Amino acid sequence: MNSEIKLRKAETEDRDIIWGILQQAIERRRQDGSTQWQQGYPNLETVESDIAKGFGYVMTVDGEIAVYTALILNDEPAYSTIEGAWLSNGEFVVVHRVAVDEKFAGRGMVKILFDHIEEFTKSHDIQSVKVDTNYDNVAMLKILEGKGYTYCGEVFLAGGMRKAYEKIII
């Protein structure tokens, strides 16, 4: 598979595709019996807000959107209170709302996404990547551990406790 994979800012015209991908992810989490993303978040307004604020990013495979994520610089109020401790107090990129289009499932897209996020972080001279996930999101927990993220403790976000991870990039 020699596809061209790129990470780029989401555009307004990507909105419906992104929302479609998030809806698939919400449904997959529901089928897995998870409480994550089952209370009306994320929703279309979340996507519109991400795009408007410049947080929304898409990873494309040969020009087609495969993955959506929000990358937020230095700003996640929930992260200021952690049961545990972050590895660093420097600048960081927060990764939220990772969702893969079903067409691209099972192809290691999230691992590739994290490679791109780490490159993005490094190229902007930002110290680390911080991310949280639900305790029952086994796939994401495996990816984070496989990518060398350190479990730092728990944060309270979107109505529940989340496992928080950090990786020092520079």
N, C-alpha and C positions, 0 to 999 in steps of 0.2 A: 504494500500500500504506500504509494509515493505521492500522497496528497499534499497540497499546500495548506498549511495551518497558520492562521493569523489571529491575534487578539487585537480588537479595535473597539473604540468607543461606540456604544449603541446610538443609533440615530432615531429620530421620531418615526420614520417610516418602518423601523424594525419592530415597533411596539406590538403589533398584533401577533407577529411570529413569536416574539419573546413571551407574550402572555399565553400563547398556545403551549409553549414548552413548559412554562411554570405550571399550567393546569395539568399537564401530563405528570409532572413531578409530584404535585399535590395528591393526585389520584394514586400514584405509585406508593407514596408514603401511607395513604389510607389503607391500601390493599395489604401493605406490610404490617398493618395494625399499629402504626405509629400515631402519636398525638401531635407530632411536628407538622406545622402548616395546615392544621385542620380547623382553625378558628377564624377563617376569613382573611388570614395574612399568609403569604403575600397576595396582593390583589392587583387589579389593573392600575389603580391609583399609585401603588407602590412602584410599578414599572414606570409610569409617567413621571413620577417624582425622581426616580433614579436617573432617567434620561435627562430631565430638565436640569438636575444638579451636576450632571457630568459623571455620575457614579456608575452608570450602567455600561457594561462591557459585554461584547459577544466574541466567542471564538468561532471562527469560520473554517470550514473544510472545503477547499476548492470553491470559495465564495458563498457557500451555504451555511447559515447559522446552525451550529451544532450544540453550543453551550451558552448559557447566560450566567452572568455573575455581576454582583455589585462590588466595586472596589472603592473603599472610602479611606481617605487619608487622615490619620490622626484623630478620628472623631467617632467614638462609640461610647456614649455616656455610661452604658451598662458596664463597660470594661474598667471604669475607674473604681468599681467595687468588685473585687474578686475574692472568693474564699480560696485562698492559696496565694500565689505570687507570680507575677509575670517575670520573664527572664530579663527584660530590659525596660527602661523608661524613655527610650529615644523615640524618634519618629517611626510610625508604623503604618502598614496597609492593613485594613480590615477587609476580610473576605466574607461576603454575605450572599444568600440567595443563589447558591450554585444549582443549576438545573440543566440536565442534558436532554436533548431531543431523542425520543425513542428510536428514531432511525439510526442514531449513532450509539445506542446503548451497547455495552459489552465490548467496546473498542478502546478502553483505557483513556477516554476523553478527559476525565477529571484529573488523572495523573498528568496528562499533557497540559491541561489548564494550569495546574499548580507550577509546572515548569515555566510557563509563560508569565504567571503572576510573579514568580521569583525573579525572572529577568526584568520585568517591569519595575519591580521594587529596587533592584540593583541599579538599573539605568537612571532612576530618579534619586540615587544616593540615600535611600531610606533604609533604616537599620533592620527592621524586622517585619514579618507577616504575622498577624494575629487572626485567629479564626475560632469560631465556636460551633458546636453541633449538638444535636440531641443525643442523649445517652443511648438511644436505641437505633441510631443511624450507623449500623455496623459497617456498611460499605465506606462511608466517609471516615469513620474512625480508623479503619484499616489503611486507607489511603494516607491519612495524616501520619500515622505511625510509620508507614513505609517510606514516606517522604522526609522523615527525620524531624517531625514536629514534636515538641516537648509538651506533655500534659502539665498545665499550670494550675489547674483548679476549676472551680465552677463559677459561672456568672449567671445572673438572673436576667433573662431576655425574653421578650414576646410571651410573657405569661408563664415561663417555666425555667427550670434550671438547665443550663447547658454546660457541656464539657468544653473548657477553653484550652487552646493550644497556641504555641508561639514557636517561630523558627527565626533565629538570627541569620540575616542574609549578608550584612556587611559589618 
